């Protein structure tokens, strides 16, 4: 393979934000991969200068919600740099509002949703709408363990919620009666589902997030959920994508609840994503990953502690033996394929003029920059820390939060400082997260 024909690749990182990819995910890439870190607070000009000085052709990494508008401007200043995922592909990452606008633009099934920037109109709607409703805080792709998602059963509960939380825009969604009290997470690479699982609510709960006591199952994911996720991935022109999908108990119809390029994934899935990107950037000289449909049913039988340590998992395409042995082909008609190139018109028009990083409320800025605890300014008691509290630490993902909680419950650690030498936490993350605990 000729190194000279490969583009110059760089990782796009931001201070205090979880790093989804690193060099180990690009095993076999022959050239040096640069890193460029955005430091927040008017760092745009310096960041652009560094990208240009390193002659980077491709920047790989997710952009957090609060930096989305800034990076739209950065991308305009770097017209010859390809962002993976593209700025337009990351449109749904920014907010719940953007998810709804994305679904509307591309005719993707989602729950009926009303969005109000005019608070008076929003309160008027609460008087006359049918309940139950789901209310979400709009900014940010993550709900931090479901902390910012609420179910209201009547107008009194709805008004009390908005009186307390002051969410603007007012994002109000029909509550779908979930089949089997669960929803489905689907992860895709090159528009092909590579992992999917049910998330069921815990006893006496309605929210399906595993950090709120819910459970998971990799079995019996319905085909219409996969089909809707593939349609969303193709509409987003996404190299990698994830959708949370509800199945209506009444008519079995699938609806998109959330979708984004920012999601928690086991290391072997991140390896597959980067194998796909290497295949794309090398004109096919690197091997495209082959991931049989529903392989997640077998992988899901392993303990999560094993799944977290699997790396560079390889599936070969099956070839029958010469004696004519019968074999079962890959189930389904989804092929991994090259994504189309994004253009600015792919992104829907926002309802209101977009807020920039410096204009956002302080608690929203904190999610991706310098805040330690997004629920309150009080220090957390590690002895009694909940999964929800762990997930409110910026840059925290579900895998890391679950492992920390397991260590704490099993008595392996007594303080957050005891995690200092754990290999799943970087030094930067440890230093930042430690500030949140007593």
C-alpha positions as CSV (number, residue, x, y, z in Angstrom):
1,X,0.0,0.0,0.0
2,X,1.4,3.4,-0.9
3,X,1.5,5.7,2.1
4,X,1.6,8.8,-0.2
5,X,-1.9,8.2,-1.5
6,X,-3.5,8.3,2.0
7,X,-5.0,11.5,3.4
8,X,-3.5,13.1,6.5
9,X,-5.8,12.2,9.3
10,X,-6.3,14.0,12.7
11,X,-8.4,13.2,15.8
12,X,-10.7,16.0,16.8
13,X,-10.7,16.3,20.6
14,X,-12.1,18.8,23.0
15,X,-11.0,19.5,26.6
16,X,-13.1,17.6,29.2
17,X,-15.0,15.6,26.6
18,X,-14.9,11.9,26.3
19,X,-12.7,10.7,23.5
20,X,-14.6,8.2,21.4
21,X,-11.6,7.1,19.2
22,X,-7.9,6.8,19.7
23,X,-4.9,5.4,17.8
24,X,-5.6,1.8,18.9
25,X,-8.9,1.9,16.9
26,X,-6.9,2.6,13.7
27,X,-4.7,-0.5,13.9
28,X,-2.6,-0.8,10.7
29,X,-2.9,2.8,9.6
30,X,0.7,3.4,8.3
31,X,0.9,7.1,8.7
32,X,1.0,9.3,11.8
33,X,-2.4,10.4,13.0
34,X,-2.4,13.9,14.4
35,X,-4.5,15.2,17.3
36,X,-6.0,18.7,17.5
37,X,-7.7,19.8,20.7
38,X,-10.3,22.6,20.9
39,X,-9.9,24.4,24.3
40,X,-13.2,26.3,24.4
41,X,-13.6,30.0,25.1
42,X,-12.7,31.8,21.8
43,X,-10.3,29.1,20.6
44,X,-11.6,29.1,17.1
45,X,-8.8,31.0,15.3
46,X,-6.0,29.0,17.1
47,X,-7.7,25.7,16.3
48,X,-8.1,26.5,12.6
49,X,-4.4,27.6,12.5
50,X,-3.2,24.3,14.0
51,X,-5.3,22.2,11.6
52,X,-3.8,24.1,8.7
53,X,-0.2,23.9,10.1
54,X,-0.5,20.1,10.4
55,X,-1.8,19.8,6.8
56,X,-4.8,17.7,8.0
57,X,-7.1,16.4,5.3
58,X,-9.6,14.5,7.6
59,X,-10.7,15.4,11.1
60,X,-12.4,12.5,13.0
61,X,-14.5,12.9,16.1
62,X,-17.9,14.0,17.5
63,X,-18.7,17.6,18.3
64,X,-20.6,18.2,21.5
65,X,-23.9,20.1,21.5
66,X,-22.5,23.3,22.9
67,X,-19.8,23.6,20.3
68,X,-21.9,22.8,17.3
69,X,-22.5,26.3,16.0
70,X,-18.8,27.2,16.6
71,X,-17.7,24.2,14.5
72,X,-20.1,25.2,11.7
73,X,-18.0,28.4,11.4
74,X,-14.7,26.4,11.8
75,X,-15.7,24.1,8.9
76,X,-16.4,27.1,6.6
77,X,-12.8,28.2,7.3
78,X,-11.5,24.7,6.5
79,X,-13.3,23.9,3.2
80,X,-10.8,21.3,2.1
81,X,-10.9,19.4,5.4
82,X,-13.4,16.5,5.6
83,X,-15.1,16.1,9.0
84,X,-16.1,12.6,10.0
85,X,-18.9,12.6,10.8
86,X,-19.8,15.7,8.8
87,X,-21.1,18.8,10.5
88,X,-24.5,18.2,8.8
89,X,-24.5,14.6,9.9
90,X,-24.1,15.8,13.5
91,X,-27.1,18.1,13.3
92,X,-29.3,15.8,15.5
93,X,-26.5,15.6,18.1
94,X,-27.1,19.2,19.2
95,X,-30.6,19.0,20.6
96,X,-33.9,17.2,20.9
97,X,-35.4,20.0,18.7
98,X,-32.9,19.1,16.0
99,X,-33.8,15.4,16.2
100,X,-37.4,16.4,15.5
101,X,-36.5,18.7,12.7
102,X,-34.3,16.0,11.2
103,X,-37.1,13.4,11.3
104,X,-39.6,15.9,9.8
105,X,-37.3,16.9,6.9
106,X,-36.7,13.3,5.9
107,X,-40.1,11.9,6.7
108,X,-38.9,9.6,9.4
109,X,-41.5,8.3,11.9
110,X,-41.2,10.0,15.3
111,X,-43.7,10.7,18.1
112,X,-45.9,13.8,17.5
113,X,-43.9,16.7,19.0
114,X,-44.6,20.3,19.8
115,X,-41.7,22.8,20.4
116,X,-42.4,26.2,21.8
117,X,-39.9,29.1,22.3
118,X,-42.9,31.3,23.2
119,X,-43.5,30.2,26.8
120,X,-47.1,31.6,26.8
121,X,-48.0,29.5,23.8
122,X,-46.4,26.5,25.4
123,X,-48.5,26.9,28.6
124,X,-51.6,27.4,26.5
125,X,-50.9,24.1,24.8
126,X,-50.5,22.4,28.2
127,X,-54.1,23.4,28.9
128,X,-55.7,21.7,25.9
129,X,-53.4,18.8,24.9
130,X,-54.0,15.2,25.6
131,X,-52.0,13.4,28.2
132,X,-49.7,11.6,29.0
133,X,-46.8,13.6,27.5
134,X,-43.0,13.2,27.5
135,X,-41.1,16.4,28.3
136,X,-37.3,16.7,27.6
137,X,-34.7,19.3,28.0
138,X,-33.8,20.1,24.4
139,X,-30.1,20.9,24.5
140,X,-27.6,18.0,24.3
141,X,-27.8,14.6,22.8
142,X,-27.4,12.8,26.1
143,X,-30.1,12.7,28.8
144,X,-27.5,11.7,31.5
145,X,-29.2,8.6,32.6
146,X,-32.7,10.0,31.9
147,X,-32.3,12.8,34.4
148,X,-33.7,15.4,31.9
149,X,-36.6,13.3,30.6
150,X,-40.0,13.5,32.3
151,X,-43.4,11.9,32.0
152,X,-46.4,14.0,32.9
153,X,-49.9,12.6,33.2
154,X,-51.9,15.7,33.4
155,X,-51.7,19.5,33.0
156,X,-51.1,20.1,36.7
157,X,-48.0,17.9,36.6
158,X,-46.9,19.5,33.3
159,X,-47.2,23.1,34.6
160,X,-45.4,22.2,37.8
161,X,-42.6,20.7,35.9
162,X,-42.1,23.7,33.6
163,X,-42.5,26.1,36.6
164,X,-39.6,24.3,38.3
165,X,-37.3,23.5,35.4
166,X,-37.8,26.5,33.2
167,X,-37.0,24.5,30.0
168,X,-36.8,26.6,26.9
169,X,-37.7,25.6,24.3
170,X,-40.6,23.7,25.7
171,X,-40.2,20.3,24.1
172,X,-43.4,18.2,24.5
173,X,-43.9,14.8,22.9
174,X,-46.7,12.3,22.8
175,X,-46.0,9.4,25.1
176,X,-46.0,6.2,23.1
177,X,-47.3,3.1,24.9
178,X,-44.1,1.0,24.6
179,X,-44.3,-2.6,23.5
180,X,-43.0,-4.8,26.3
181,X,-42.2,-1.7,28.3
182,X,-39.0,-1.2,26.3
183,X,-37.3,0.6,23.6
184,X,-34.5,-0.4,21.2
185,X,-31.0,0.9,20.7
186,X,-29.7,0.3,17.2
187,X,-26.0,1.1,16.2
188,X,-25.1,1.3,12.6
189,X,-21.8,1.5,10.5
190,X,-22.1,2.4,6.9
191,X,-25.9,2.1,7.2
192,X,-25.7,-1.5,8.4
193,X,-27.0,-2.5,11.9
194,X,-24.0,-4.0,13.8
195,X,-25.6,-4.0,17.3
196,X,-29.1,-3.8,18.6
197,X,-30.8,-4.5,21.9
198,X,-34.0,-4.0,23.9
199,X,-33.8,-1.7,27.0
200,X,-36.6,-2.6,29.4
201,X,-37.8,-0.3,32.3
202,X,-37.2,-1.4,35.8
203,X,-40.0,-2.5,38.2
204,X,-42.4,0.4,38.8
205,X,-40.5,2.7,36.4
206,X,-41.4,4.0,32.9
207,X,-37.9,5.1,31.7
208,X,-35.9,2.4,30.0
209,X,-32.4,3.7,30.7
210,X,-30.2,1.0,32.2
211,X,-28.8,3.5,34.8
212,X,-32.4,3.9,36.2
213,X,-32.7,0.2,36.9
214,X,-33.6,-1.0,33.5
215,X,-32.4,-4.2,31.8
216,X,-31.2,-5.2,28.4
217,X,-31.8,-8.0,25.9
218,X,-30.2,-8.7,22.6
219,X,-32.9,-11.1,21.5
220,X,-35.8,-10.7,19.1
221,X,-35.1,-7.2,17.8
222,X,-37.9,-6.6,15.2
223,X,-37.0,-6.0,11.6
224,X,-39.0,-2.7,11.3
225,X,-36.8,-1.2,14.0
226,X,-33.7,-2.0,12.0
227,X,-35.3,-0.7,8.8
228,X,-36.2,2.6,10.4
229,X,-32.7,3.0,11.8
230,X,-31.2,2.3,8.4
231,X,-33.4,4.9,6.8
232,X,-32.3,7.5,9.4
233,X,-28.6,6.6,8.9
234,X,-29.0,7.1,5.2
235,X,-30.8,10.4,5.6
236,X,-28.0,11.6,7.9
237,X,-25.3,10.3,5.5
238,X,-23.7,8.9,8.6
239,X,-20.5,6.8,8.7
240,X,-21.7,5.7,12.1
241,X,-25.0,6.4,13.8
242,X,-27.3,5.2,16.6
243,X,-31.1,5.4,17.0
244,X,-33.4,4.8,20.0
245,X,-36.6,3.4,18.6
246,X,-40.0,2.7,20.3
247,X,-42.4,0.1,19.1
248,X,-46.0,1.1,19.6
249,X,-47.8,-1.6,21.6
250,X,-51.1,-0.8,19.7
251,X,-50.0,-1.1,16.0
252,X,-46.4,-2.3,16.2
253,X,-45.2,0.8,14.3
254,X,-41.6,1.9,14.9
255,X,-40.8,5.5,16.0
256,X,-37.5,7.3,16.4
257,X,-37.1,8.7,19.9
258,X,-33.4,9.8,19.6
259,X,-30.7,9.6,17.0
260,X,-27.1,10.8,17.0
261,X,-23.5,10.0,16.1
262,X,-22.7,10.4,19.8
263,X,-23.4,7.2,21.7
264,X,-21.7,4.7,24.1
265,X,-20.3,1.7,22.4
266,X,-18.0,-1.2,23.3
267,X,-14.4,-0.9,22.2
268,X,-14.8,-3.6,19.5
269,X,-17.6,-1.6,17.9
270,X,-15.4,1.5,17.9
271,X,-12.8,-0.7,16.2
272,X,-15.3,-1.6,13.5
273,X,-16.2,2.0,12.9
274,X,-12.5,2.9,12.4
275,X,-12.0,-0.2,10.1
276,X,-14.9,1.2,8.0
277,X,-13.3,4.7,8.0
278,X,-9.9,3.3,7.0
279,X,-11.6,1.3,4.1
280,X,-13.3,4.6,3.0
281,X,-10.2,6.8,3.2
282,X,-8.0,4.2,1.5
283,X,-10.2,3.6,-1.6
284,X,-10.8,0.1,-0.4
285,X,-7.2,-0.9,0.2
286,X,-8.1,-1.6,3.8
287,X,-10.7,-4.3,4.4
288,X,-14.3,-3.3,5.0
289,X,-15.5,-4.9,8.3
290,X,-17.9,-7.8,7.7
291,X,-20.5,-7.9,10.6
292,X,-23.2,-10.6,10.1
293,X,-26.7,-9.3,10.9
294,X,-27.9,-10.4,14.4
295,X,-24.4,-11.4,15.4
296,X,-25.2,-9.3,18.5
297,X,-27.5,-12.0,19.7
298,X,-24.5,-14.3,20.2
299,X,-22.1,-11.6,21.5
300,X,-24.8,-10.5,23.9
301,X,-24.5,-13.8,25.7
302,X,-21.2,-12.8,27.1
303,X,-20.8,-10.9,30.4
304,X,-20.4,-7.2,29.9
305,X,-17.0,-7.4,31.6
306,X,-15.8,-9.6,28.7
307,X,-17.4,-7.4,26.0
308,X,-15.6,-4.4,27.4
309,X,-12.2,-6.1,26.8
310,X,-12.9,-7.5,23.3
311,X,-10.8,-5.7,20.7
312,X,-10.5,-5.9,16.9
313,X,-13.1,-8.6,16.6
314,X,-13.0,-10.1,13.1
315,X,-15.8,-11.9,11.2
316,X,-14.9,-13.6,7.9
317,X,-17.5,-14.2,5.2
318,X,-18.6,-17.8,5.3
319,X,-17.8,-20.0,2.3
320,X,-19.5,-23.5,2.1
321,X,-17.2,-26.5,1.8
322,X,-16.9,-28.3,-1.5
323,X,-19.2,-31.1,-0.5
324,X,-22.1,-28.7,-0.9
325,X,-22.7,-28.1,2.8
326,X,-25.9,-26.0,3.4
327,X,-25.3,-22.7,5.2
328,X,-27.5,-19.9,6.3
329,X,-26.8,-16.6,4.6
330,X,-26.6,-13.3,6.4
331,X,-30.2,-12.6,7.5
332,X,-31.7,-9.5,6.1
333,X,-30.9,-7.3,3.1
334,X,-28.7,-4.6,4.7
335,X,-25.3,-4.2,3.2
336,X,-22.5,-2.0,4.6
337,X,-22.0,0.8,2.1
338,X,-20.2,4.0,1.4
339,X,-21.9,7.1,2.7
340,X,-22.9,10.0,0.4
341,X,-21.1,13.3,0.7
342,X,-22.9,15.8,2.9
343,X,-23.7,19.4,1.8
344,X,-24.9,22.3,3.9
345,X,-28.5,22.0,2.6
346,X,-28.7,18.5,4.2
347,X,-29.2,20.1,7.6
348,X,-32.8,21.3,8.4
349,X,-33.5,24.9,9.2
350,X,-33.7,25.7,12.9
351,X,-36.9,27.1,14.4
352,X,-35.1,29.9,16.2
353,X,-31.8,31.6,15.5
354,X,-29.2,29.1,16.9
355,X,-27.5,29.9,20.2
356,X,-23.7,30.0,20.1
357,X,-21.4,28.7,22.7
358,X,-21.0,32.0,24.5
359,X,-24.8,32.6,24.5
360,X,-25.8,29.4,26.2
361,X,-27.0,29.3,29.8
362,X,-24.2,28.4,32.2
363,X,-25.6,25.0,33.2
364,X,-25.9,24.0,29.5
365,X,-22.3,25.2,28.8
366,X,-21.1,23.1,31.7
367,X,-22.2,19.9,30.1
368,X,-19.3,19.9,27.7
369,X,-16.8,22.3,29.1
370,X,-15.8,23.1,32.7
371,X,-18.6,22.1,35.0
372,X,-18.1,19.2,37.4
373,X,-21.6,18.2,38.4
374,X,-24.6,19.1,36.1
375,X,-27.3,18.3,38.6
376,X,-26.1,20.7,41.3
377,X,-23.0,22.5,42.5
378,X,-22.9,20.4,45.6
379,X,-20.1,17.8,46.0
380,X,-21.2,14.2,45.6
381,X,-20.9,11.7,48.5
382,X,-19.1,8.8,46.8
383,X,-20.3,6.3,49.3
384,X,-23.9,6.9,48.2
385,X,-23.3,7.9,44.5
386,X,-26.0,6.8,42.1
387,X,-25.5,5.9,38.4
388,X,-27.5,9.0,37.5
389,X,-25.1,11.2,39.4
390,X,-22.1,9.5,37.7
391,X,-23.7,10.0,34.3
392,X,-24.0,13.7,35.0
393,X,-20.2,14.1,35.0
394,X,-19.2,15.6,31.7
395,X,-17.6,13.1,29.4
396,X,-18.9,10.2,31.4
397,X,-20.3,7.2,29.4
398,X,-22.6,4.4,30.5
399,X,-19.8,1.8,30.4
400,X,-17.5,3.7,32.7
401,X,-20.3,4.8,35.1
402,X,-21.5,1.2,35.4
403,X,-18.0,-0.1,36.1
404,X,-17.4,2.6,38.8
405,X,-20.7,1.8,40.4
406,X,-19.9,-2.0,40.4
407,X,-16.5,-1.4,42.0
408,X,-18.1,0.8,44.7
409,X,-21.0,-1.6,45.4
410,X,-18.6,-4.6,45.6
411,X,-16.4,-2.8,48.1
412,X,-13.3,-2.7,45.8
413,X,-13.0,1.1,46.2
414,X,-14.1,3.4,49.0
415,X,-13.4,6.8,47.5
416,X,-13.2,8.1,43.9
417,X,-9.4,8.6,44.4
418,X,-9.1,4.8,44.5
419,X,-9.9,4.8,40.8
420,X,-6.7,6.7,40.0
421,X,-4.9,3.7,38.4
422,X,-7.8,2.2,36.5
423,X,-7.0,1.8,32.8
424,X,-10.5,2.7,31.6
425,X,-10.2,6.3,33.0
426,X,-7.7,8.7,31.5
427,X,-5.6,11.0,33.7
428,X,-7.5,14.0,32.4
429,X,-10.9,12.4,33.1
430,X,-9.8,11.4,36.6
431,X,-8.5,14.8,37.4
432,X,-11.7,16.5,36.3
433,X,-14.2,14.0,37.8
434,X,-12.4,13.9,41.1
435,X,-13.4,17.6,41.7
436,X,-17.1,16.5,42.0
437,X,-16.6,14.3,45.1
438,X,-16.3,15.0,48.7
